Amino acid sequence: MEFDLENPLTDLEDLTSDSVASLFLTESDHMPSHSYFSSLQAGDMDILVRREAIASIAQFLTFRSSFMQFSCNFDPLLSYLAVNYLDRFLSCHLMLQPKQWVIKLLAISCVSLAAKMKKTDISISDFQGDAGIIFDTRTIGRMETLILGALKWRMRSVTPFSFISHFISLFKLQDPPLTQALKARAVHIIFKAQKDINFLVYNPSIVSASALLSASHELFPLQFPCFRNALSNCSYLNKDNLLHCYNALQAVVLEEYESVSEAVSSTVTPVNVLDQIFSSSESGKSNTVTTLRLERDIKRRKISHYCHNQTVHVSQIRQF
């Protein structure tokens, strides 16, 4: 059966009520241990190990997509799945100041397992590590076995993507383009959240619902109360956790907008740049124009949506 992070338990397009219930019942089996977040936060586990491993996963996939055996437009879900394996492994195996080649081997083995699950054609047996170390098939295979033991062989991970279709169906949107825009923005927010250790404590369903709330507040502010009420009526969601996760995601999104705004502000204003572009030859400029328009829209959205306090306060819990 083809593995799909959005639909890990079945290949049917429409999830049945039984399969939806199974997602919520089994999601905790696909999370790092409860002590993992505490260990990272307390410094018992070096957070730099996780950060370097994630960077190695991204670096390897970027390198391979550019120069080796598959398109540069590789499936970003491959990276997400690899990091999921990484977190679940680290939560079972304490790694204090390991050598760089060990981190590289761990990262590449997580990518290898994710590629096998996604049926992605990627050869990693000849990967060249630091200091001229070559990770051959046998070495990677041993690390894969160690990782699989930590995962308890649960490779068909239940992630935030697994709940998106179900939650969106609760919103009862009638316009497919708007539905796709909401989903795309929520997916982007989920990717942003994965690197932040503060979201490791939340169930995948909570992260998914919070990302959709954040995206809906940004894209459809007038309909936000309806979306919030639809999720609040979901019996599987813990409303307090949803509240806290949503507020945390709002901070991540705001930080993203501020970084883009600062980058734009440090150069010529977008309007002036566009004027210069249109006054010159338009050949080869379409991508630049699109990017600048996006940046300008982002600034406008930040001003219109974030000038007011977006944080849901404790007094509003009753609305959930």
TANOR-V367401 format. One record per backbone hydrogen bond with DSSP energy under -1.0 kcal/mol. NH is the residue of the N-H (numbers start at 1). CO is the residue of the C=O. Records with the same first field share a line. If there is no record, write none. Layout:
NH=CO  CO
//
This chain:
7=4
20=16
21=17
22=18
23=19
24=20
25=21
26=22
27=23
29=26
30=27
31=28
36=33
39=35
40=36
41=37
42=38
44=39
45=39
49=46
51=47
52=48
53=49
54=50
55=51
56=52
57=53
58=54
59=55
60=56
61=57
62=58
63=59
64=60
65=61
66=62
67=63
68=64
74=72
78=75
80=76
81=77
82=78
83=79
84=80
85=81
86=82
87=83
88=84
89=85
90=86
91=87
92=89
93=89
103=99
104=100
105=101
106=102
107=103
108=104
109=105
110=106
111=107
112=108
113=109
114=110
115=111
116=112
117=113
118=114
120=115
122=120
127=124
129=133
133=130
135=127
136=134
140=136
141=137
142=138
143=139
144=140
145=141
146=142
147=143
148=144
149=145
150=146
151=147
153=148
154=151
155=153
157=155
162=159
163=160
167=163
168=164
169=165
171=168
179=175
180=176
181=177
182=178
183=179
184=180
185=181
186=182
187=183
188=184
189=185
190=186
191=187
192=188
193=189
194=190
196=193
199=196
200=197
207=203
208=204
209=205
210=206
211=207
212=208
213=209
214=210
215=211
216=212
217=213
218=214
219=215
220=216
223=220
227=223
228=224
229=225
230=226
231=227
232=228
233=229
234=231
237=234
242=238
243=239
244=240
245=241
246=242
247=243
248=244
249=245
250=246
251=247
252=248
253=249
254=250
255=251
256=252
257=253
258=254
259=255
260=256
261=257
262=258
263=259
264=260
265=261
266=262
267=264
273=269
274=270
275=271
276=272
277=273
278=274
279=275
285=282
289=285
290=286
291=287
292=288
293=289
294=290
295=291
296=292
297=293
298=294
299=295
300=296
301=297
302=298
303=299
304=300
305=301
306=302
316=313
317=314
319=316
320=317
//
